[in-house]
Amino acid sequence: ASDRSFHINGLIVFVDDNTEFDDGLSASDLTAGMLIQVEGDFQDNGSVLAEEIEAREGNASVDGVLDVNTLNFNDQTFRVGGVLVQLTPRTIITDDDSDLRLKLADLNGSYQLEVEGIERQSGSGVVLEAIKVERNEEDNGPAADRDYESQGQLTHVQGTVFTVLGIDVQTTIDTQFEGTSRDELIDAFDAGQRPVLEVEYSEPTPGNFVADEIELESED
C-alpha cells in the first residue's frame, strides 16, 4: 500500500489515480490470492502501470434465489439452488442497483443472487468459492416457482442423474440438450472427461432438482 503496487504473474504492477476499477472493485480489495485481470502499459523498468483492473471471472457460477435458511454466519456459507457457496475475505458482494458494498448479513432475505467463483473440493464436498456476489431484488414468490441456473463440471453420472457443482440433477424426457446429448455426455464422462455444463433447473420439491435444459459449454 505504501507505494501502491502489487505482484502478479512475476510482474510488478503500479496503481495511480487514473487506474479504473471495475465491478465494484477498489484498491483496498487487492489482497494476496485474489483473481484479477490487469490492463496497462509496460514501463521502462519492466513494471506495469495499470489502466484498468477487474475481478477475474471464475470457472463456475450459480444464479437464483438464496435459501435464507442455509445462511451460516460462522462458516460464511449459504446455498443457492442446492449449491454450497463459500465466502472468503476476497469475496466482493454488491447490489445491482448501486456500487454499495455489502456483507453477508445484507443477504438475509429471499434475494435473487448471481454468484461467480471457483469450483473447489472440500471436506464437505464441492463448494463454490465466491469471487463476486451480486444481490438483486427480493423474491417473495412461492419456492415451487423458482428456477436456477448453474455452471460447473460434470463430476458424476448415475443413470439419468447428473452431478454438477455438488448437486444431483435429474434429467427427464423433457430435458433439452444444447450442443450435446445425454448419451454423448455419459460417454464423455465414462471416457474420463469432465465437461463443463450450464444447467437450467427447478426444485419441484425440497432437495429434488430437475433439469429443464443442459448446454455444453465451449472450452473457451
MDAnalysis code that builds the backbone (N, CA, C; Angstrom):
import MDAnalysis as mda
import numpy as np

u = mda.Universe.empty(660, n_residues=220, atom_resindex=np.repeat(np.arange(220), 3), trajectory=True)
u.add_TopologyAttr("name", ["N", "CA", "C"] * 220)
u.add_TopologyAttr("resid", np.arange(1, 221))
u.add_TopologyAttr("resname", ["ALA", "SER", "ASP", "ARG", "SER", "PHE", "HIS", "ILE", "ASN", "GLY", "LEU", "ILE", "VAL", "PHE", "VAL", "ASP", "ASP", "ASN", "THR", "GLU", "PHE", "ASP", "ASP", "GLY", "LEU", "SER", "ALA", "SER", "ASP", "LEU", "THR", "ALA", "GLY", "MET", "LEU", "ILE", "GLN", "VAL", "GLU", "GLY", "ASP", "PHE", "GLN", "ASP", "ASN", "GLY", "SER", "VAL", "LEU", "ALA", "GLU", "GLU", "ILE", "GLU", "ALA", "ARG", "GLU", "GLY", "ASN", "ALA", "SER", "VAL", "ASP", "GLY", "VAL", "LEU", "ASP", "VAL", "ASN", "THR", "LEU", "ASN", "PHE", "ASN", "ASP", "GLN", "THR", "PHE", "ARG", "VAL", "GLY", "GLY", "VAL", "LEU", "VAL", "GLN", "LEU", "THR", "PRO", "ARG", "THR", "ILE", "ILE", "THR", "ASP", "ASP", "ASP", "SER", "ASP", "LEU", "ARG", "LEU", "LYS", "LEU", "ALA", "ASP", "LEU", "ASN", "GLY", "SER", "TYR", "GLN", "LEU", "GLU", "VAL", "GLU", "GLY", "ILE", "GLU", "ARG", "GLN", "SER", "GLY", "SER", "GLY", "VAL", "VAL", "LEU", "GLU", "ALA", "ILE", "LYS", "VAL", "GLU", "ARG", "ASN", "GLU", "GLU", "ASP", "ASN", "GLY", "PRO", "ALA", "ALA", "ASP", "ARG", "ASP", "TYR", "GLU", "SER", "GLN", "GLY", "GLN", "LEU", "THR", "HIS", "VAL", "GLN", "GLY", "THR", "VAL", "PHE", "THR", "VAL", "LEU", "GLY", "ILE", "ASP", "VAL", "GLN", "THR", "THR", "ILE", "ASP", "THR", "GLN", "PHE", "GLU", "GLY", "THR", "SER", "ARG", "ASP", "GLU", "LEU", "ILE", "ASP", "ALA", "PHE", "ASP", "ALA", "GLY", "GLN", "ARG", "PRO", "VAL", "LEU", "GLU", "VAL", "GLU", "TYR", "SER", "GLU", "PRO", "THR", "PRO", "GLY", "ASN", "PHE", "VAL", "ALA", "ASP", "GLU", "ILE", "GLU", "LEU", "GLU", "SER", "GLU", "ASP"])
u.atoms.positions = np.array([
    [0.810, -1.213, 0.000],
    [0.000, 0.000, 0.000],
    [0.846, 1.268, 0.000],
    [2.055, 1.193, 0.553],
    [2.880, 2.396, 0.675],
    [3.259, 2.981, -0.675],
    [3.554, 2.121, -1.671],
    [3.907, 2.647, -2.994],
    [2.873, 2.244, -4.051],
    [1.686, 1.752, -3.599],
    [0.562, 1.428, -4.483],
    [0.978, 0.443, -5.571],
    [1.544, -0.673, -5.145],
    [1.984, -1.678, -6.102],
    [1.637, -3.072, -5.591],
    [1.652, -4.045, -6.507],
    [1.474, -5.442, -6.143],
    [2.142, -6.305, -7.209],
    [2.264, -7.591, -6.920],
    [2.892, -8.535, -7.847],
    [1.827, -9.450, -8.426],
    [1.921, -9.732, -9.728],
    [1.024, -10.663, -10.391],
    [1.800, -11.353, -11.503],
    [1.801, -12.684, -11.485],
    [2.500, -13.458, -12.521],
    [3.942, -12.993, -12.736],
    [4.634, -12.671, -11.654],
    [6.034, -12.281, -11.749],
    [6.279, -10.837, -12.133],
    [5.207, -10.062, -12.332],
    [5.349, -8.654, -12.708],
    [4.981, -7.752, -11.532],
    [5.597, -6.575, -11.501],
    [5.216, -5.557, -10.524],
    [4.243, -4.605, -11.205],
    [3.081, -4.427, -10.608],
    [2.050, -3.553, -11.163],
    [1.856, -2.370, -10.221],
    [1.838, -1.169, -10.811],
    [1.610, 0.040, -10.035],
    [0.230, 0.617, -10.339],
    [-0.391, 1.165, -9.329],
    [-1.700, 1.805, -9.432],
    [-1.520, 3.302, -9.223],
    [-2.209, 4.113, -10.030],
    [-2.191, 5.553, -9.793],
    [-3.619, 6.086, -9.769],
    [-3.771, 7.393, -9.706],
    [-5.104, 7.995, -9.581],
    [-5.957, 7.803, -10.820],
    [-5.343, 7.446, -11.952],
    [-6.100, 7.251, -13.186],
    [-6.518, 5.787, -13.414],
    [-6.073, 4.889, -12.550],
    [-6.429, 3.485, -12.696],
    [-7.922, 3.297, -12.436],
    [-8.599, 2.606, -13.353],
    [-10.034, 2.340, -13.196],
    [-10.243, 0.951, -12.603],
    [-11.142, 0.882, -11.632],
    [-11.516, -0.388, -11.021],
    [-12.948, -0.718, -11.438],
    [-13.147, -1.942, -11.943],
    [-14.462, -2.353, -12.439],
    [-15.153, -3.298, -11.469],
    [-16.468, -3.473, -11.707],
    [-17.276, -4.462, -10.980],
    [-17.276, -4.238, -9.474],
    [-17.225, -2.966, -9.061],
    [-17.288, -2.675, -7.639],
    [-15.983, -2.876, -6.903],
    [-14.917, -3.235, -7.631],
    [-13.613, -3.463, -7.026],
    [-13.004, -2.129, -6.600],
    [-12.175, -2.163, -5.568],
    [-11.446, -0.973, -5.136],
    [-10.028, -1.380, -4.768],
    [-9.141, -0.401, -4.629],
    [-7.741, -0.697, -4.329],
    [-7.598, -1.459, -3.021],
    [-8.458, -1.159, -2.061],
    [-8.371, -1.825, -0.759],
    [-8.760, -3.298, -0.826],
    [-9.404, -3.720, -1.929],
    [-9.799, -5.124, -2.082],
    [-8.649, -6.000, -2.550],
    [-7.572, -5.411, -3.029],
    [-6.479, -6.181, -3.610],
    [-5.697, -6.887, -2.514],
    [-5.973, -8.184, -2.355],
    [-5.309, -8.992, -1.345],
    [-4.669, -10.202, -2.008],
    [-3.691, -10.770, -1.344],
    [-2.959, -11.910, -1.902],
    [-3.899, -13.068, -2.209],
    [-3.735, -13.661, -3.383],
    [-4.538, -14.798, -3.792],
    [-5.772, -14.449, -4.582],
    [-6.070, -13.170, -4.718],
    [-7.258, -12.761, -5.454],
    [-7.035, -12.912, -6.961],
    [-8.074, -13.356, -7.673],
    [-8.002, -13.484, -9.126],
    [-8.415, -12.169, -9.773],
    [-7.509, -11.560, -10.518],
    [-7.814, -10.289, -11.170],
    [-7.245, -10.292, -12.582],
    [-7.723, -9.330, -13.366],
    [-7.191, -9.085, -14.703],
    [-6.743, -7.638, -14.766],
    [-5.540, -7.427, -15.280],
    [-4.946, -6.090, -15.326],
    [-4.675, -5.700, -16.767],
    [-5.097, -4.504, -17.144],
    [-4.720, -3.921, -18.424],
    [-3.884, -2.677, -18.138],
    [-2.775, -2.526, -18.872],
    [-1.924, -1.375, -18.620],
    [-0.752, -1.303, -19.575],
    [0.178, -0.438, -19.260],
    [1.345, -0.206, -20.115],
    [2.621, -0.608, -19.394],
    [3.508, -1.289, -20.154],
    [4.829, -1.601, -19.609],
    [5.644, -0.306, -19.502],
    [6.351, -0.170, -18.389],
    [7.240, 0.965, -18.172],
    [8.672, 0.564, -18.514],
    [9.557, 1.538, -18.596],
    [10.942, 1.274, -18.985],
    [11.645, 0.315, -18.035],
    [11.234, 0.298, -16.779],
    [11.891, -0.574, -15.800],
    [11.276, -1.970, -15.756],
    [10.334, -2.267, -16.675],
    [9.736, -3.591, -16.731],
    [8.483, -3.757, -15.915],
    [8.122, -2.742, -15.134],
    [6.887, -2.811, -14.363],
    [5.704, -2.429, -15.264],
    [4.496, -2.567, -14.726],
    [3.284, -2.232, -15.458],
    [2.522, -1.155, -14.702],
    [2.105, -0.126, -15.415],
    [1.228, 0.886, -14.845],
    [-0.197, 0.533, -15.249],
    [-1.029, 0.213, -14.270],
    [-2.363, -0.308, -14.546],
    [-3.305, 0.793, -15.013],
    [-3.982, 0.534, -16.137],
    [-5.043, 1.418, -16.606],
    [-6.404, 0.943, -16.102],
    [-6.566, -0.385, -16.034],
    [-7.851, -0.945, -15.616],
    [-7.617, -2.259, -14.883],
    [-8.334, -2.456, -13.787],
    [-8.244, -3.686, -13.007],
    [-9.655, -4.178, -12.736],
    [-9.885, -5.465, -12.993],
    [-11.192, -6.040, -12.715],
    [-11.030, -7.417, -12.104],
    [-12.028, -7.823, -11.337],
    [-12.007, -9.157, -10.759],
    [-12.187, -10.172, -11.878],
    [-11.325, -11.150, -11.918],
    [-11.388, -12.165, -12.960],
    [-12.537, -13.128, -12.680],
    [-13.223, -13.541, -13.736],
    [-14.309, -14.485, -13.573],
    [-13.771, -15.856, -13.199],
    [-14.555, -16.559, -12.416],
    [-14.162, -17.890, -12.008],
    [-14.545, -18.917, -13.059],
    [-14.535, -20.188, -12.665],
    [-14.856, -21.252, -13.599],
    [-16.214, -21.880, -13.327],
    [-16.989, -21.270, -12.409],
    [-18.297, -21.828, -12.070],
    [-19.203, -20.710, -11.578],
    [-20.520, -20.968, -11.604],
    [-21.465, -19.939, -11.181],
    [-22.801, -20.573, -10.827],
    [-23.615, -19.797, -10.114],
    [-24.991, -20.196, -9.841],
    [-25.825, -18.935, -9.700],
    [-27.023, -18.954, -10.273],
    [-27.970, -17.838, -10.199],
    [-29.283, -18.370, -9.651],
    [-29.899, -17.587, -8.778],
    [-31.207, -17.983, -8.262],
    [-31.478, -17.357, -6.911],
    [-32.549, -17.792, -6.297],
    [-32.961, -17.241, -5.009],
    [-32.191, -17.909, -3.876],
    [-31.641, -17.106, -3.006],
    [-30.932, -17.596, -1.833],
    [-31.884, -18.362, -0.920],
    [-31.451, -19.518, -0.445],
    [-32.183, -20.244, 0.588],
    [-31.784, -19.641, 1.930],
    [-32.624, -18.742, 2.437],
    [-32.262, -17.972, 3.625],
    [-32.039, -18.872, 4.832],
    [-32.642, -20.050, 4.837],
    [-32.477, -20.962, 5.972],
    [-31.083, -21.570, 6.033],
    [-30.302, -21.424, 4.975],
    [-28.965, -22.015, 4.944],
    [-27.870, -21.010, 5.281],
    [-28.225, -19.780, 5.569],
    [-27.217, -18.781, 5.918],
    [-26.471, -19.220, 7.177],
    [-25.155, -19.297, 7.087],
    [-24.319, -19.676, 8.222],
    [-23.273, -18.593, 8.414],
    [-23.481, -17.754, 9.408],
    [-22.597, -16.605, 9.601],
    [-21.248, -17.033, 10.177],
    [-21.215, -18.154, 10.878],
    [-19.938, -18.631, 11.418],
    [-19.042, -19.152, 10.309],
    [-19.615, -19.959, 9.404],
    [-18.829, -20.534, 8.316],
    [-18.781, -19.642, 7.085],
    [-19.599, -18.565, 7.069],
    [-19.684, -17.669, 5.916],
    [-20.121, -18.443, 4.669],
    [-21.193, -19.207, 4.810],
    [-21.707, -20.006, 3.695],
    [-23.213, -19.837, 3.562],
    [-23.728, -20.206, 2.400],
    [-25.161, -20.288, 2.146],
    [-25.360, -21.141, 0.906],
    [-26.617, -21.436, 0.586],
    [-26.916, -22.246, -0.596],
    [-27.863, -21.501, -1.533],
    [-27.607, -21.687, -2.820],
    [-28.491, -21.203, -3.881],
    [-28.742, -22.380, -4.813],
    [-30.001, -22.773, -4.971],
    [-30.311, -23.908, -5.822],
    [-29.583, -25.169, -5.410],
    [-29.369, -25.340, -4.114],
    [-28.665, -26.506, -3.603],
    [-27.162, -26.376, -3.587],
    [-26.595, -25.426, -4.314],
    [-25.144, -25.250, -4.405],
    [-24.619, -24.560, -3.149],
    [-23.608, -25.150, -2.532],
    [-22.997, -24.563, -1.340],
    [-22.015, -23.480, -1.765],
    [-22.260, -22.249, -1.312],
    [-21.421, -21.095, -1.646],
    [-20.592, -20.728, -0.423],
    [-19.296, -20.601, -0.623],
    [-18.373, -20.232, 0.450],
    [-17.816, -18.830, 0.198],
    [-18.014, -17.932, 1.153],
    [-17.415, -16.601, 1.063],
    [-16.010, -16.631, 1.646],
    [-15.155, -15.748, 1.151],
    [-13.802, -15.592, 1.668],
    [-13.559, -14.102, 1.901],
    [-12.455, -13.740, 2.556],
    [-12.153, -12.310, 2.719],
    [-11.993, -11.579, 1.391],
    [-11.820, -12.324, 0.292],
    [-11.626, -11.696, -1.016],
    [-12.922, -11.583, -1.806],
    [-14.038, -12.125, -1.278],
    [-15.307, -12.071, -1.991],
    [-15.845, -10.643, -2.020],
    [-16.282, -10.221, -3.198],
    [-16.881, -8.901, -3.368],
    [-18.390, -9.071, -3.467],
    [-19.131, -8.440, -2.568],
    [-20.595, -8.510, -2.560],
    [-21.134, -7.119, -2.873],
    [-21.963, -7.017, -3.928],
    [-22.514, -5.732, -4.327],
    [-24.013, -5.858, -4.573],
    [-24.656, -4.713, -4.745],
    [-26.062, -4.652, -5.109],
    [-26.151, -4.206, -6.558],
    [-27.084, -4.777, -7.320],
    [-27.131, -4.472, -8.750],
    [-27.585, -3.054, -9.038],
    [-28.215, -2.389, -8.069],
    [-28.698, -1.024, -8.288],
    [-27.688, 0.038, -7.896],
    [-26.600, -0.348, -7.277],
    [-25.622, 0.640, -6.829],
    [-24.274, -0.047, -6.660],
    [-23.256, 0.760, -6.365],
    [-21.933, 0.228, -6.085],
    [-21.747, -0.028, -4.595],
    [-22.843, -0.020, -3.857],
    [-22.792, -0.220, -2.415],
    [-22.179, -1.572, -2.093],
    [-21.192, -1.581, -1.217],
    [-20.551, -2.812, -0.806],
    [-21.341, -3.435, 0.336],
    [-21.578, -4.726, 0.243],
    [-22.423, -5.419, 1.196],
    [-21.638, -6.483, 1.955],
    [-22.266, -6.958, 3.034],
    [-21.731, -8.070, 3.812],
    [-22.748, -9.203, 3.801],
    [-22.355, -10.343, 4.373],
    [-23.245, -11.495, 4.378],
    [-24.568, -11.168, 5.055],
    [-24.537, -10.366, 6.095],
    [-25.769, -10.012, 6.803],
    [-26.752, -9.285, 5.898],
    [-26.254, -8.609, 4.872],
    [-27.123, -7.879, 3.946],
    [-27.843, -8.808, 2.977],
    [-27.502, -10.094, 2.989],
    [-28.158, -11.068, 2.116],
    [-29.262, -11.822, 2.855],
    [-29.566, -11.400, 4.069],
    [-30.534, -12.107, 4.911],
    [-31.955, -11.840, 4.437],
    [-32.323, -12.500, 3.357],
    [-33.647, -12.371, 2.759],
    [-33.705, -13.245, 1.522],
    [-34.884, -13.377, 0.946],
    [-35.036, -14.223, -0.249],
    [-34.630, -13.441, -1.489],
    [-33.348, -13.107, -1.554],
    [-32.842, -12.293, -2.656],
    [-32.437, -13.170, -3.842],
    [-32.593, -12.593, -5.033],
    [-32.021, -13.184, -6.231],
    [-30.527, -12.869, -6.215],
    [-29.701, -13.908, -6.328],
    [-28.256, -13.725, -6.299],
    [-27.618, -14.256, -7.566],
    [-26.566, -13.574, -8.000],
    [-25.701, -14.070, -9.063],
    [-24.319, -14.266, -8.445],
    [-23.870, -15.511, -8.433],
    [-22.604, -15.845, -7.784],
    [-21.631, -16.386, -8.820],
    [-20.443, -15.785, -8.888],
    [-19.367, -16.289, -9.743],
    [-18.204, -16.673, -8.851],
    [-17.577, -17.801, -9.163],
    [-16.475, -18.220, -8.318],
    [-15.705, -19.386, -8.871],
    [-15.059, -20.103, -7.982],
    [-14.180, -21.205, -8.327],
    [-14.731, -22.475, -7.703],
    [-14.867, -23.502, -8.511],
    [-15.337, -24.790, -8.023],
    [-14.199, -25.494, -7.293],
    [-14.441, -25.835, -6.031],
    [-13.396, -26.467, -5.235],
    [-13.949, -27.680, -4.497],
    [-13.054, -28.608, -4.178],
    [-13.380, -29.748, -3.343],
    [-13.009, -29.412, -1.902],
    [-13.887, -29.744, -0.983],
    [-13.602, -29.526, 0.434],
    [-13.974, -30.791, 1.194],
    [-13.756, -30.757, 2.491],
    [-14.101, -31.902, 3.304],
    [-15.573, -32.228, 3.278],
    [-16.401, -31.215, 3.018],
    [-17.853, -31.415, 2.984],
    [-18.369, -31.657, 1.570],
    [-17.446, -31.759, 0.595],
    [-17.855, -31.979, -0.789],
    [-17.471, -30.811, -1.669],
    [-18.261, -30.567, -2.703],
    [-17.982, -29.480, -3.649],
    [-18.526, -28.163, -3.098],
    [-17.725, -27.119, -3.172],
    [-18.166, -25.779, -2.793],
    [-17.853, -24.823, -3.930],
    [-18.656, -23.783, -4.037],
    [-18.404, -22.692, -4.972],
    [-17.797, -21.552, -4.169],
    [-16.477, -21.388, -4.291],
    [-15.784, -20.318, -3.574],
    [-16.035, -19.016, -4.326],
    [-16.787, -18.139, -3.711],
    [-17.299, -16.960, -4.401],
    [-16.224, -15.898, -4.610],
    [-16.128, -15.436, -5.857],
    [-15.316, -14.265, -6.176],
    [-16.195, -13.018, -6.125],
    [-17.371, -13.115, -6.759],
    [-18.306, -11.990, -6.793],
    [-19.719, -12.491, -6.493],
    [-20.435, -11.727, -5.690],
    [-21.847, -11.991, -5.411],
    [-22.616, -10.710, -5.687],
    [-23.621, -10.795, -6.549],
    [-24.457, -9.628, -6.840],
    [-25.863, -9.878, -6.319],
    [-26.330, -8.974, -5.469],
    [-27.674, -9.087, -4.908],
    [-28.656, -8.323, -5.770],
    [-29.734, -9.007, -6.162],
    [-30.788, -8.378, -6.940],
    [-32.037, -8.216, -6.077],
    [-33.193, -8.071, -6.739],
    [-34.411, -7.814, -5.978],
    [-34.791, -9.009, -5.119],
    [-35.573, -8.742, -4.075],
    [-36.039, -9.817, -3.201],
    [-37.196, -10.543, -3.865],
    [-37.211, -11.863, -3.749],
    [-38.234, -12.714, -4.359],
    [-39.198, -13.164, -3.279],
    [-40.461, -12.823, -3.440],
    [-41.467, -13.204, -2.461],
    [-42.419, -14.272, -2.982],
    [-42.106, -14.825, -4.153],
    [-42.968, -15.847, -4.738],
    [-42.768, -17.193, -4.075],
    [-43.663, -18.136, -4.362],
    [-43.538, -19.478, -3.778],
    [-42.290, -20.180, -4.259],
    [-41.695, -20.975, -3.380],
    [-40.450, -21.673, -3.717],
    [-40.626, -22.589, -4.919],
    [-41.826, -23.126, -5.108],
    [-42.064, -24.051, -6.216],
    [-41.925, -23.377, -7.573],
    [-42.038, -22.046, -7.615],
    [-41.950, -21.320, -8.881],
    [-40.526, -20.884, -9.203],
    [-39.559, -21.205, -8.359],
    [-38.211, -20.694, -8.525],
    [-37.378, -21.580, -9.444],
    [-36.647, -20.903, -10.310],
    [-35.763, -21.588, -11.243],
    [-34.328, -21.176, -10.958],
    [-33.406, -22.043, -11.316],
    [-31.993, -21.805, -11.045],
    [-31.176, -22.071, -12.305],
    [-29.974, -21.543, -12.285],
    [-29.032, -21.792, -13.382],
    [-27.645, -21.913, -12.791],
    [-26.951, -22.977, -13.131],
    [-25.599, -23.171, -12.618],
    [-24.664, -23.573, -13.744],
    [-23.384, -23.355, -13.516],
    [-22.363, -23.759, -14.478],
    [-21.212, -24.388, -13.713],
    [-20.849, -25.602, -14.111],
    [-19.756, -26.288, -13.445],
    [-19.430, -27.578, -14.157],
    [-18.455, -28.296, -13.635],
    [-18.026, -29.550, -14.236],
    [-19.018, -30.669, -13.929],
    [-19.161, -31.566, -14.887],
    [-19.905, -32.801, -14.658],
    [-18.985, -33.739, -13.878],
    [-19.345, -34.035, -12.630],
    [-18.447, -34.805, -11.772],
    [-18.945, -36.214, -11.474],
    [-20.198, -36.511, -11.826],
    [-20.701, -37.857, -11.586],
    [-21.944, -38.084, -12.434],
    [-22.117, -39.325, -12.864],
    [-23.312, -39.715, -13.611],
    [-23.836, -41.014, -13.017],
    [-25.113, -41.046, -12.709],
    [-25.757, -42.255, -12.225],
    [-27.094, -42.400, -12.938],
    [-27.101, -43.187, -14.003],
    [-28.319, -43.325, -14.791],
    [-28.653, -42.017, -15.478],
    [-29.803, -41.456, -15.156],
    [-30.237, -40.188, -15.755],
    [-29.974, -38.994, -14.837],
    [-29.206, -39.228, -13.779],
    [-28.893, -38.163, -12.825],
    [-27.469, -37.678, -13.050],
    [-27.320, -36.369, -13.285],
    [-26.018, -35.746, -13.485],
    [-25.689, -34.908, -12.246],
    [-24.428, -34.977, -11.816],
    [-23.986, -34.188, -10.668],
    [-23.132, -33.026, -11.151],
    [-23.570, -31.811, -10.851],
    [-22.870, -30.583, -11.225],
    [-22.840, -29.674, -10.008],
    [-21.666, -29.169, -9.662],
    [-21.473, -28.306, -8.504],
    [-22.016, -28.937, -7.221],
    [-21.850, -30.251, -7.129],
    [-22.195, -30.931, -5.895],
    [-23.650, -31.289, -5.726],
    [-24.505, -30.977, -6.705],
    [-25.921, -31.333, -6.577],
    [-26.309, -32.312, -7.679],
    [-27.209, -33.231, -7.326],
    [-27.707, -34.218, -8.274],
    [-28.924, -33.654, -8.994],
    [-28.830, -33.604, -10.315],
    [-29.914, -33.053, -11.133],
    [-30.494, -34.166, -11.995],
    [-31.786, -34.381, -11.860],
    [-32.471, -35.425, -12.621],
    [-32.807, -34.921, -14.021],
    [-32.431, -35.708, -15.039],
    [-32.855, -35.401, -16.399],
    [-34.076, -36.252, -16.737],
    [-34.953, -35.707, -17.574],
    [-36.179, -36.391, -17.955],
    [-36.326, -36.346, -19.473],
    [-37.418, -36.909, -19.969],
    [-37.666, -36.857, -21.410],
    [-37.924, -35.430, -21.874],
    [-38.246, -34.538, -20.942],
    [-38.500, -33.145, -21.292],
    [-37.249, -32.278, -21.229],
    [-36.156, -32.820, -20.713],
    [-34.916, -32.041, -20.620],
    [-34.349, -31.787, -22.008],
    [-34.074, -30.543, -22.322],
    [-33.493, -30.185, -23.612],
    [-31.977, -30.150, -23.495],
    [-31.296, -30.697, -24.489],
    [-29.838, -30.696, -24.526],
    [-29.379, -29.818, -25.683],
    [-28.467, -28.878, -25.382],
    [-27.939, -27.956, -26.382],
    [-26.456, -28.257, -26.615],
    [-26.104, -28.527, -27.878],
    [-24.705, -28.783, -28.216],
    [-24.227, -30.156, -27.825],
    [-25.116, -30.991, -27.309],
    [-24.745, -32.335, -26.895],
    [-26.016, -33.136, -26.692],
    [-25.850, -34.345, -26.183],
    [-26.995, -35.186, -25.845],
    [-26.686, -35.917, -24.548],
    [-27.698, -36.530, -23.977],
    [-27.482, -37.268, -22.742],
    [-26.446, -38.377, -22.950],
    [-26.596, -39.132, -24.046],
    [-25.678, -40.245, -24.303],
    [-24.256, -39.766, -24.545],
    [-24.100, -38.641, -25.253],
    [-22.760, -38.108, -25.504],
    [-22.083, -37.685, -24.201],
    [-22.843, -37.109, -23.294],
    [-22.268, -36.693, -22.016],
    [-21.869, -37.903, -21.175],
    [-22.705, -38.925, -21.200],
    [-22.382, -40.140, -20.455],
    [-21.126, -40.781, -21.024],
    [-21.026, -40.848, -22.351],
    [-19.843, -41.440, -22.993],
    [-18.590, -40.633, -22.653],
    [-18.713, -39.298, -22.673],
    [-17.567, -38.436, -22.353],
    [-17.125, -38.647, -20.909],
    [-18.094, -38.753, -20.017],
    [-17.752, -38.953, -18.607],
    [-17.082, -40.308, -18.409],
    [-17.629, -41.351, -19.050],
    [-17.044, -42.689, -18.933],
    [-15.626, -42.737, -19.501],
    [-15.344, -41.837, -20.446],
    [-14.003, -41.784, -21.052],
    [-13.032, -40.945, -20.225],
    [-13.485, -40.471, -19.084],
    [-12.613, -39.708, -18.195],
    [-12.677, -38.208, -18.365],
    [-13.542, -37.731, -19.250],
    [-13.678, -36.296, -19.443],
    [-14.603, -35.697, -18.371],
    [-14.418, -34.418, -18.110],
    [-15.260, -33.704, -17.159],
    [-15.769, -32.420, -17.825],
    [-16.728, -32.571, -18.746],
    [-17.208, -31.400, -19.490],
    [-17.861, -30.373, -18.576],
    [-17.771, -29.113, -18.979],
    [-18.419, -28.027, -18.240],
    [-19.819, -27.832, -18.808],
    [-20.803, -27.854, -17.921],
    [-22.192, -27.763, -18.337],
    [-22.859, -26.540, -17.740],
    [-23.767, -25.953, -18.510],
    [-24.663, -24.919, -17.989],
    [-26.037, -25.575, -17.845],
    [-26.550, -25.581, -16.627],
    [-27.774, -26.307, -16.329],
    [-28.849, -25.344, -15.843],
    [-29.997, -25.364, -16.505],
    [-31.177, -24.656, -16.022],
    [-32.083, -25.694, -15.380],
    [-32.467, -25.443, -14.137],
    [-33.208, -26.461, -13.408],
    [-34.168, -25.831, -12.398],
    [-35.061, -26.677, -11.900],
    [-36.037, -26.232, -10.908],
    [-35.996, -27.194, -9.726],
    [-36.720, -26.837, -8.676],
    [-36.773, -27.642, -7.455],
    [-38.238, -27.869, -7.087],
    [-38.908, -28.818, -7.773],
    [-40.337, -29.025, -7.532],
    [-40.665, -29.402, -6.093],
    [-39.774, -30.126, -5.445],
    [-39.897, -30.429, -4.016],
    [-38.534, -30.195, -3.380],
    [-38.492, -29.872, -2.097],
    [-37.212, -29.555, -1.446],
    [-36.160, -30.641, -1.656],
    [-35.011, -30.230, -2.194],
    [-33.905, -31.145, -2.401],
    [-34.003, -32.003, -3.636],
    [-35.071, -31.824, -4.417],
    [-35.268, -32.599, -5.647],
    [-35.108, -31.669, -6.833],
    [-33.993, -31.799, -7.565],
    [-33.666, -30.887, -8.649],
    [-33.880, -31.577, -9.994],
    [-34.578, -30.876, -10.901],
    [-34.917, -31.431, -12.204],
    [-34.410, -30.481, -13.285],
    [-33.675, -31.030, -14.268],
    [-33.084, -30.209, -15.326],
    [-34.103, -29.867, -16.399],
    [-34.205, -28.584, -16.717],
    [-35.013, -28.140, -17.847],
    [-34.184, -28.092, -19.126],
    [-32.930, -27.653, -18.987],
    [-32.043, -27.553, -20.148],
    [-30.606, -27.734, -19.703],
    [-29.838, -28.475, -20.507],
    [-28.412, -28.668, -20.255],
    [-27.657, -28.291, -21.524],
    [-26.707, -27.387, -21.364],
    [-25.923, -26.919, -22.505],
    [-24.453, -27.196, -22.267],
    [-23.796, -27.735, -23.278],
    [-22.360, -27.983, -23.197],
    [-21.626, -26.684, -23.462],
    [-20.842, -26.248, -22.486],
    [-20.071, -25.023, -22.636],
    [-18.818, -25.295, -23.449],
    [-18.415, -24.318, -24.276],
    [-17.197, -24.463, -25.065],
    [-16.000, -24.412, -24.165],
    [-14.875, -24.952, -24.643],
    [-13.661, -24.947, -23.843],
    [-13.138, -23.549, -23.597],
    [-13.560, -22.593, -24.428],
    [-13.137, -21.206, -24.222],
    [-13.697, -20.672, -22.916],
])
